[in-house]
């Protein structure tokens, strides 16, 4: 999957040495001799350009016969070679020698990729030829097809990678020319530019020169890319998840445009719910907007057919786009270079674009491209769409339908532009039932490039009463803008996001990449404008959990938005206010008062947790009790409200929504708590599941009871605050909810006397009544396991052992650190940490454990847990990333960094930190927003 950088590829002129001046002097001499206008400004156009192309630029349209062209190029080259005799080792540019030493010491390879045929002469004069494993000195006529073209084509870089026996993603390029940067990016390599940022804007990193620029800084430039170095035909689903594109309105999994057997193609849109009668509610898979059919000389392009080489696909996190390039040859056919660029615009959530290029590498090729909208989609065998309607208005193609049970309308409109080397190509409407498209056909000459832009807009009836009209109008606007302008606006939106949200880690590229991928996934999961939706446990990146929202949102995901993008955090909390009727219905159905929030929630807030699911082998049905007795989510929502209010100071939200949510949840806890018969004066909450879902039907779960007590106290505080600041509103709530003084006193009594089973001497808290009596696990006997302890022991067996899916007590201490002493934390850590299934238990656990380990003053232990969370999706260490992102783990990573390693605490309107960096990290930097003021945190390890 993710290829580490193993080689640094250098341009020569302007990077290793400044022979560019000699090139200029040689061209200037030729121009003077032939009476051609030429100056230093015009010389800038020759950077990274081949000798022939340079001469053509100087000629500026003047036509010469081939013999004269060859003679003039030879004269210029002779002048240049004469000047090269002046070069010596002293002409190495600053920083080059030191960087080459670092590369060698790190066990990496170095290569030269130059457009100059004289590169070897210059390297010999500099005395550094031996330091490069591969030297590419201009295009080679005998190189394989697809490896001969000059920059800005990727050929020379790909040839170097081939000779280094490395995938393109394992190579980093250092260039000073825009054409070189373009070629490096086209090859799927990380690109570092030397020179002014205006000239090298598309580089992943721009530096003035190499002086003082160490290898670590260059390698860090690769932490903006999630790479697929080779297509894994046996198991493509992990990368479909990792390469998801989205914008907070929708997300599209990284399935291939042309399709692949067994893929899990999905575009999931917030709020597009449909019911499967009796069974469940889920997000309906929207039409596939990426669908594309490509035929080359009559052969269908597919990765399971023909010959594939120089394959590279990557998610550019900085720019929010997925890029793919490869060479493909059908059996007995003409080789072609193919590129795909996919964008779901962050600037406009209804805008989706796909650019495809086809270049004939050897001979001419007959090309047929059909971009289409695929309405024949399903949710893992379940169909959600009624009869499909389609048509075209001019060059706009439209497809629409409504969901079978909820009656939500989806409309997509598409338009296409195409051309060969800038010359426009016409197309024709293809009226295929349920899959309308646009046919573009041409005979592509050798060396020519066909560029096709597929522009798609999507609306639903949640957005407008006329989604078809809205989609058609938007796609018309998109055509007037064009692909480049759309992509530019998307890049600008992502730039703004990263300026606020990026977390910098120096010294650990794996951690840096994983964190940026997590932040990217968090952003594309969250609507910036819609407060009717939440974030599902698998975000919008897969069918896992069917789009349902859990406690994951409030406890793990929402803190990032609260501290960085509070408008989104407010929307997520308003979703709970808008769906509180469902929570009221659930409480009433269970015989309780107030609002009992659903364990799994969809559109209405009603409980949608499936009661039965097939077992691991499908041989039996397993009863799922979470929707019945996992109660703590009600307190989790209150906790998130308290955190949001404290961080933002958003009193208006509390008056509009927050106070009411907290109070109605408190009513639920009041009715759910029961007097404890064995201990008069105490209260119990029986028959529950805590965050540790290995144990069902337990009494007095520490996490549940403690957070319930916390909410009862917070509810009383909220009502007192509202009474002071909005007495009329407070009185209205008192009347509606019957909040008498006697009831408030009962809340206080329950909060003070709700059982927490803690040993008064040691401070050890029993996770639930009877936990200490359960059997111990023989951990050495299962140390090499590849499955969860629940799978190994069975559901009943896990319930009977002291093994945790995640440690409830430690999670409680992380959320409410001020309520526990350090000694209490230590004794509970010592007991519960070794009894937790860290590797295959809950994906939510490792990031939270990292945070707790930092509270313990153990940054190295925290780092182990942190990286366990970091590798969950991008490296697929659990083997289940194909179902969708573990989005709670993504949010947990941010919390581990900010609250754990940085030790950030809010202090009024400001912050304090108590940093503990793991030994390999040199720096940790980020921003947070407190009461509308940005605070920058920059922690550096002292020398």
Residue, then its C-alpha position, 0 to 999 in steps of 0.5 A: x500500500x503506502x510506499x516509503x520514499x526510497x530514492x531521491x531523484x535530482x534534476x541537474x541544472x539549477x539543483x545540483x549545480x548552476x549550469x543553467x548559466x552556461x546554457x544561457x550563454x551558449x544559447x545567447x551566443x547562437x542567437x547573436x550569431x543568427x540575429x535572433x532576439x533572446x534575453x534572460x527573461x526569455x531564457x526562463x522559458x527554457x527551464x527543464x525543456x529539451x534542446x529541440x524544444x528550447x530552440x523552437x521557443x527561441x525561433x518563436x515561429x520561424x521555420x527551419x529545415x531539419x538539417x539546419x535545426x540539427x546543425x544549430x543544436x549541435x553548435x549550441x551544444x558545442x558552445x555549452x560543452x566548452x563552457x562545461x570545462x570550467x566546472x569543478x567540485x567547487x560548483x556544487x550548489x550549497x547544501x547538495x554535498x551534505x544532502x547526498x551524505x544524508x541520503x547515503x547514510x539513510x540507506x536511500x538511493x540517489x538518481x539524476x533525471x536531467x533533460x541534458x545529454x551532457x549531464x554525465x560530463x557535468x557530474x564527472x567535472x563535479x566529481x560526484x558521478x559515483x553517488x548516483x545509482x541511476x543517471x538519466x541524461x535526456x530522452x533515450x531513443x532505445x528506452x521502452x515505449x512510454x519512457x522516451x518523452x521529455x519533461x513535462x511528460x513523466x517518462x524520464x522519471x518513470x524510467x529512473x524508477x524502473x531502473x531503480x526497481x522502485x514504484x513511482x510512489x517510492x521516489x521523491x523528485x527535486x526540481x527547479x523547473x515547472x516542467x519538471x514539477x509537472x512531470x514528477x507529479x504526473x509520474x505519481x512522485x512527490x515533488x520538491x521545488x527549488x526557487x520561487x513559489x510562484x513558479x513552482x506552485x504545484x510542488x509539494x514543498x518549495x524551498x529557496x535552495x538546498x542549504x540547510x534543508x535536511x533529508x527529513x524535511x524533504x521526506x516530510x513532503x511525502x506525508x500529503x499523499x496516500x499512495x497505491x503503488x500497485x493495484x491489489x486485485x485480490x483485495x481492492x476494498x481497503x484502498x477504496x476506503x482509503x482513497x475516498x473523495x468527498x466534501x461533507x455533502x457526499x463521499x465517493x469510495x475509491x473504486x475504479x472508474x472503469x469498474x472491477x469485479x467485486x468492487x464496492x462502488x459507493x457514493x453516499x449522500x448525507x440524509x439520503x435514507x431509505x428503509x429496508x422493511x422490517x430489517x433496517x434503515x440505511x443510506x441509499x447508494x447514490x448513482x455512480x457518477x464516476x462511471x466510464x467506459x474506455x475502448x482502445x482499438x475495440x478492446x475494453x480497458x480494464x485492470x484485469x485485462x491487458x498489460x499494465x505498467x508504471x501504475x500509480x494512484x494516490x490521494x492528494x490530501x492537500x488538494x483533496x483529489x485522487x489521481x491515477x496514471x498507468x500505461x496499458x496495452x491491450x493484447x496485440x494493441x497499441x500502448x497508451x498512457x492513461x490518467x484520471x483525476x477525480x474531485x468532489x469540490x469542497x468549494x461547492x458540495x454539488x460539484x463533481x468532476x473527473x478528468x481523463x487523458x489518453x495518450x497514444x504512445x507508439x502508433x495511432x489508436x481508435x479511441x471510444x470514451x463513454x462517460x455515463x451515469x450509472x443508476x444500476x447501483x445497490x447496497x450490497x444486494x439491496x435495491x433502493x431506487x424506483x424506476x429510473x428516469x433519464x434524458x438529455x437537454x442539449x449536451x446535458x445528460x440527466x438521471x433521476x429517481x426516488x427511493x423506494x420507501x422514503x420517497x427522496x428524489x436524487x438527480x444527477x446531471x452531466x456534461x462533457x467536454x473533450x479535445x485532442x491537443x486542444x482541438x475540441x471534439x464533438x460527442x453524442x448522447x448515448x441513451x442506455x436505459x438506467x445508464x445515460x452517457x455521452x459517446x466520444x470517438x476519435x482516431x488518436x494519432x501517435x503522440x497525441x493526447x485526448x482530454x475528456x472532462x466529465x462534469x457532474x452535479x448532484x441534488x436531492x429533494x432535501x436540498x430543493x423542491x426541483x433537484x432535476x432543474x437545480x442539477x441541470x442549472x449547476x452543470x451549465x455553470x460548471x461547463x462555463x467555469x471549466x475543469x481548471x477553474x473548478x479544481x482551483x476553487x476546490x484547492x483554495x477551499x482545501x488550503x483554507x481548511x489546512x491552514x486551520x486544521x493541520x497538525x504538524x509532527x516532525x520526526x515521524x512521517x508515518x504518524x504525520x501521514x496517518x494524522x493528515x489522512x484522519x483529518x482529511x477524512x473527518x472533514x469530508x465526513x461532516x456537512x458544513x451547512x446541514x444541521x439535520x445530519x450527523x456522522x456515521x460510524x463509518x462516515x460516508x466511506x462505506x456500507x459498514x453500520x449503514x450510515x448510522x450515528x453512534x456515540x462515536x460522533x460526540x465523544x470521539x469525532x466532535x471535539x476536533x470540530x469543536x476546537x477547529x471548526x465550531x460551526x460544524x460542531x454546532x450542526x452536529x449537536x443541532x442534529x440531536x436537537x432536531x431528532x430529540x422526538x425519537x429519543x423521547x419515543x424511545x424513552x416512553x416505549x421503554x417506560x422511562x421519562x425524558x429523552x433516551x437517545x438511540x444507540x444507532x440513529x438515522x433520520x428521525x432519532x428513533x432507534x435503528x440498531x438491528x436486533x439480530x445480525x448473522x454470525x461471523x460465518x452466517x450460520x446463526x443469528x446473534x442478538x444485538x442488545x446495544x439498542x436496548x441497554x447501552x444507555x451511556x450515549x445520552x450522557x455522552x451527548x450531554x458531555x459533548x454539549x458541555x465541551x462545545x459550550x465551554x470552548x465556544x461560549x455559544x450561549x445562544x446554542x444553549x438557549x436554543x437547544x443545549x439546555x433542553x437536550x441536557x434536561x430531558x436526558x437528566x429526566x431519563x436518568x432520574x427514571x432509569x436509576x433505581x434505589x439499591x436494595x442492598x445498600x439503602x440510600x444508594x441508587x443502581x442502574x442495572x442491566x446495561x452495556x458499557x463501552x466495553x461491549x464484551x460484557x452484556x447485561x451488567x449492573x452498575x457499570x462504572x462509566x454509565x453510572x458516573x456519566x449519568x451522575x455527571x449529567x444530572x449535576x450538569x443539568x441542574x447547573x444548566x437550569x440555574x444558568x438559564x434562570x439567570x440569563x433567560x428567566x422566561x425561557x427557564x420558567x417555560x422549561x420548568x413547566x413543560x418538564x415539571x422541574x420542581x424543586x423536589x425533582x432537582x433535589x432528587x437529581x442531586x441525591x441520585x448523582x451523589x449516591x449512584x453506585x460507583x464500585x470503588x475500593x476506598x483504600x486502593x482507589x481501584x474501581x470495579x468496571x461493573x458489579x461482579x467483574x472482579x469475580x470473572x475468570x482471568x484470560x491466559x494472555x500468553x496463550x493468545x499473544x499471536x492471535x489475529x482475531x478479537x478475544x470475543x471471536x476466540x472465546x465466543x460471546x458467552x466466553x468473553x462475557x465470563x472473562x476479565x477481557x475488555x473490548x475497551x476499558x470503561x474505567x480508563x475512558x471515564x478518567x480520560x473524559x473527567x480527569x479532574x474527578x480522579x487523583x493521579x494515584x487512582x489513575x495509576x492503580x486503575x491503569x495497572x489493572x485494566x490496561x493488561x486486560x484490554x484487547x488492544x489489537x482486535x478489540x474496539x477501534x475506539x480504544x487505542x487513541x483513548x488509551x494513548x491519551x490516558x497514557x499521557x496522563x500517566x506520564x508514559x509518552x512511549x507507551x502512549x505512542x504505541x497505542x497512538x500508532x495502533x490507532x493511526x494504522x487502523x485505516x491507512x495501513x489496514x492493520x485490522x483487516x476491515x478497513x474495506x468496510x469504511x473508515x474507523x472515523x472515531x479512531x480518526x477523531x481520537x487521533x486528534x484528541x490524543x495529540x492535543x489533549x494527550x501529547x500536548x496536554x492542552x487544557x482550557x483555562x478560561x479564554x486561554x489554554x495551558x499545555x503540559x507536553x510529553x512528546x515521544x522520543x522520536x518526535x521533534x515537534x508537534x504544532x497545531x491551532x485551536x479556537x477558544x471563544x472565537x480566538x485562535x491559539x497556536x501551540x508549537x512544541x519543540x524538543x529542546x536540543 
